[in-house]
């Protein structure tokens, strides 16, 4: 089994999901008492958010690079960034650390392609929705991405990711609003919905929507398992 390194704490809530899903995935494949051989480097979320709010991605890169160095020194053969937004610097990290960084958007694009969908809706932080680091990976597979048109909807998603979901807080009111936003994307032609933040699966489940739902946490964890067993 190959050893992987998880960059977590962004947030701890989804990092716990990654750890659980990857271990369950290994056990499903190998049975018995077989589980994932992995390392976890967990950041203080407040430090990361402060950088991102100031658009200081260089400082975030330096922090994550040190974390990756720690994981590499421990024997990690690949890096898993346990957050969609951090993939803004994934390619740069991969070049700098000299290890494969399993890219959440690239893996999601493969899943969407397998469903033969051409247009999907994307929900996530403002960085994930508005910058091109995620959507470019989809575009490479011929997939069109749409995001909420209403600025208030984008602000609501961004705010609740950090102030509610990232703290493990889930309310019926927030769930209802997320589903309304997703329904609007479907009305605008989305054939599927990407849960493009690793905390959004807390409020949107596959059975909640009439189109395929792409849980990026689950997809990413599955890719990590496949790497470990390759």
N, C-alpha and C positions, 0 to 999 in steps of 0.2 A: 504494500500500500504506500502510495506517495503521501508525503506530509504536506499539509497546506497551512498557510498563515492567514488568520482573519484580522482585519482592521476594523475594530468595533467601537462602541460607545457613541455612535452617531446615528441612532441613539442606542442606549443599552437595551431598550425594549425589543427592537428588531434584531439586535445582536443575539439576544437570548433565543429568538426564533430561528436564526441561522444555525446556532449551535445545536438546537433540538432537531431541526430538519435534516442537517447533514449527518448527524449521528443515526437518526432513524433511517436515512437513505442507505447508509453503509450497512446497517444491520439487515435491512430488507434484502440487500444483494447477497450478503455473506452469511447471515443467520448467526445462531449461537450467541457468543458474547463478543462478537466483532463490532467495533465502533470506530469512529473517525480518529485518526492520529492527527491532531491539529494543535496549533498555537493560537492564542488570542491576545491581541494588543488593544486594550480598550482606552479610548481617550475621554477626557472631560469634555462633554458636549458644549459647555459654555465657552470654552476656548476656541473651538471650531466655529461656533455660531458668531462669535465676536469678529473673527477674521472675515467670514463670509459676508456679514452685514456691512463691513467696511470695504467689500470687494478686494480684500487682501488675500488673493489666492496664492501668492508667493509664500506667505507665512504658513498657510494651510499645507502647501506642498512640502515645505521644510519639515513640518510636524509629521506628516504622513510618511515622508521618506525615512525619518529616524525610526518610526514604527516598523516600516518595512525592513530596514537594516537589522533591527532587533529580531524580527521573525526569520529573516534569512540566516542570521547567525545561529539560530536555533534549529536550522535544518529545513525550513520551509522551501518547497520546490515550486510553489505558486502562491499568489496573493489574491485574497478575496476582500474587496472593499465592501463592507456591509452597509452600503447606502448608495442610492442612485446618484445624488448630487455630487458625491466625491469622484464620480467617473468623469467629471469635468477635467480632472488632472490624471486620469488613469493611464493614458498613452504616454504621458510625460514620465509618470512613475515607472512604468514598465521599462522605458528606455534607460532610466537612471539606475534602477535596482538590478537590472539584468535577470529578472524572473518574469514569467508570464503573469499578467494580471487578467484574471478571468472577467471579461467585460459583460456587465449586466445587460446593456442595450444590445450588444451583438447576439447574446444568447436569446434575448426576447425576440429579436428580429427573426431568428431561426424558427422559433415557436409560432410566430404569426405567419411566416411563410408556409409552414407545415399545414396551417389551417386554410391556406390559399386566400387570405384576406389582402385587400389592396389599400384599405383606408381605415385607420384606427384613431381613437381618441386617447389623448395622453393627460393623465392627472399626476401632479407632483409639485415640488417646490417651484417657485418662480424661475429659479436657475434651470431646473430640468425642463420646464415647459417652454421657456422663452429663448434659451441658448440652444446651440445646435449640436452639442456633444452627444446627446441621446438620439435626436431625430436623424442625424446624419447616418448613424448605423442602420436605421430603418430605411432611409432613402437608398442606401447601397443595395438593399434587397428589393427595391421597387415599391416600397410601402409609403403611402402618404400619411402624414400625421396632422391631426387637428387638435387644437387646445381650446379651452373656454374663451369665448369672445368677450364676455363681460369682465371688466377689471375687478369689480367687486367679488366675483366668483374666484378669480385667481388670488386675490388678497385673502379671501376666506380660507382657501385651501392652504396657502402658505402659512398663515397665522396658526391654524389649528394643528398643522403638522408639528410645529415647534412648541406651541403652548398647551396642546392637549395630547395628541397622539404620541408625541415624543416623550411624554411623561406617563404614558399608559392610561390616560384618561379618555374614556369613550362615552359619548352621550347620544341619546336617541335623536336629539335635535341636530347634532352634527352629522349623524348618519343620514338623516332625511335630506339635509342640504347637499351632501355629497351625491346622493342618488339622483336628486333633481338636476345637478350639474351634469352627471353622466348621461341622464336621459336626454338632455339638450344636445349633447354631442352626438347621440344616436340619431336624433331628429335631423342633425346636420350631415348625416351620412356615414357616421362611424360604424363599421361592421364589427368592431370589437373595442374593448376599453382596457388600456394599460394602467395598472396600478403602479405608477412610476415613482413611488416613494415606498420604502420598505415598511412604513407604518400604516399606509392606507388599507392594507388587508384587515386591519382592526375594525374598519367600518364598512367596507364593501366586500361581500362574499359572492362567489360565482352565481349562486342561486338568486341573487338580488336583481340581476339584470337579464334582459332577453337576448343578449349577444354574448359571445365568448369574452371572458375576463382573464387578463393576463397578469397573474400575481408575480411580480418581478422577484420578490423574495424567494418564492418557491422555485421559480425557473433558475435563479442564480444558484441556489443551494443544490439543485439537481445537477447543474453543470459542475459544481465543485466535487460532488460525489463521483461523477463520471471521470473527472481528471484524476482523482485519487486512485481509482481502480483501473485506469488506462495503462 
